[in-house]
Amino acid sequence: MRKVIGLLQGWQYCDNFSEAFLQNDFDGYAWQEVTLPHANKEIPYNYFDERDYQFVSTYRRELDIDPSDQGKRLFLDFEGVMAAAEVYLNQVLVGSHRGGYTPFSCEITHAVNFGGENQLVVVVDSTERPDIPPFGHVMDYLCYGGIYREVNFRAVDPIFIENVFAKPKNVLTEARELEVDVYINNPLNNAVTGELQAVLSRGGKVVAQAFRSVELTTRGIIVETMRLTDLAEVELWDLDTPNLYQLIVSLRTNLPTEDSYTDRIGFREAVVRPDGFFLNGRRVKIRGLNRHQAWPYVGYAMPKRAQRDDADILKYQLHLNTVRTSHYPQSRHFLDRCDEIGLLVIEEIPGWQHIGDAEWKKLACSHVREMIQRDWNHPSVILWGVRINESRDDHDFYTETNRIARELDPTRQTCGVRFHGHSEFLEDVYTMNDFAHSGGDLVLRDQRVVTGLDHYVPYIVTEYNGHMYPTKRFDHEERLMEHALRHMRVLSAAGLDPHIAGTVGWCAFDYNTHYQFGSGDRICYHGVMDMFRIPKFAADAYRSQVDPETEVVLSPVTLWARGERSIGGVFPLVVFTNCDCVEIKVDGQSVGKFFPDRLQFPGVKYPPVVIRHAPGILGEWGSQWYDGEIIGYVNGKAAAVKKFIKNPVASKLEIKADHQLLDADGSDVTRVVFRIVDQVGNVVPYINDFISIEVDGPGEVVGPKQVVLIGGCIAAWIKTKTKPGTIKVWAVSSRFVSEEIEIISQ
Ligand code: GAL
């Protein structure tokens, strides 16, 4: 039977490489104990040199091989190493890989020393090698280095299941069934017979099963197809009901060998048509944001929990239904969570504008294969992006990437993201970055203007805003408002156009980037949240599009100050809300009720309330200033209140952890948010205090312990050690000491 052991701990890291390492001679260099996921270099928050992490480094580890594994086939499975890796066991090169976003496996059976020491050495090239996509030209994001995802050791019998592709068929009818392609790895030439079993279950209850006798007559990968029928009872995977099923495929042969392969699947039909996107036959407007899988200081090297938290933010905090994994396959933990919570995914191959030479294209094609074969069982993944993001047309190259995708996975449509119009349409869905909106009347173009075709095709807008209006969380209130309104205008325009299946905005989170992009400080401030996942007002444009039964949203775009805006005052006051109406009170007196602006935003379900002015209440420059209160009403009842104080004074340093329970595995993290607030709990955005983050117990701060607040707040990730215990965290500023919180690491 198969055995899988995670190799998170026990690594030694050297930020250098010497040929001597390949002879297991490690002397004369500094080696550091590290845990995966690992960033080859921690970088500052901003104003760093992105070449700092672009070097060749080495990881090594002793492997404990159980003598009982003799006779098995042994593998090391790498989930993501940036950007190229060479893997040596006991001085034997056992594998290599180019490309930092897709997994690879190395068979080590022939190199293992049973009963003796086994030294693993991984040479990691994190330079931007022009032979590896996405590299070769400039690009607007960083590809941080290191073994930044997990590594597993796997022991299997000689004949084993390499992969399983479960294809739900006819899911919208009672005759639905599951076709299961089983990829069997057979190292032998002589004929072997065996039996396959596939069991579909949910919550431990078997839903269906199938058996099949197999005769393996050739060496290599043999694909056997099984069919599970009588699935009328199966419940569909959908946005609000992401029903998942477990599929276990087992193989027994007469040798004897046995193996079993487990995955999670969902039954759903997802198709983009010229008249919109249909999920399980129901029209759904795609509403999403692009995500970079990056964090401050450690870049990509964040563990499972942080990956999952991002999916939760998009689904539960921003109430989106879609994410685009710009511009590469993202962590499996992120995709797993998208499956669990019902968040649709547009996934694409690594690349950014540049297409390299023939070898480069060949490698990009292998990334298409690696992405699809890793992720084809995720019900959340609805489209394969098979073009290099925003690259020029390339008939032969993209004919080939489409061919590979369709051949490997006939169940999903392909797409390819471009930003130039009239591009050759080789995919199933035309995906366009439409940056037409720059504040004026033009918001989104008619798809026929973009495609140059005289008929409608399946069409999604995969980016908008972004560099058209970069906005920092600590920018001026008027800019923050316009930033948010631009997002809302696009949502509204898309809502009115049935030939736009939906929109995916640029982008969810601010991100570090190269000097050719961003604000000069190596940050692109394009997110509706900052790099710490702290929201800007634009986040509320999305957040407000949820049924008030799920969450009542009431977010006025104001700091409530007399002199923040040009000419003074708080009008026009935009309130992102799903309430029926809002009432403003000034100094305790009602000024009136105001209603959603359906004229300006007819295409969204919950338009913002825009109060252009409120006569006479807040006076002119030089008059009195008052407390404010905004009340949101749903079905005639006050459902939410937001209070502002006329004379804010910094009153408290708040501390809040996202999670109280962590795993003591040396890599688990929780975010902790620090905010200085006024008397009524609103952040005071212009306080420029520092904080010192204090930790007691088996945990540590990821990145610096002393930071300055950015716009009145900041977050840090607290990481566990391998020792269990209680981690106490608190913060000290020049004026306050926060309360102390406890995180249990177990
Ligand atoms: C797009 C690109 C994104 C990002 C964005 C900024 O052209 O695909 O990666 O750079 O512009 O608006």
Boltz pocket constraint, residues with backbone or C-beta under 6 A from the ligand:
constraints:
  - pocket:
      binder: B
      contacts: [[A, 140], [A, 326], [A, 389], [A, 390], [A, 419], [A, 433], [A, 463], [A, 464], [A, 465], [A, 466], [A, 467], [A, 468], [A, 506], [A, 526]]
      max_distance: 6.0
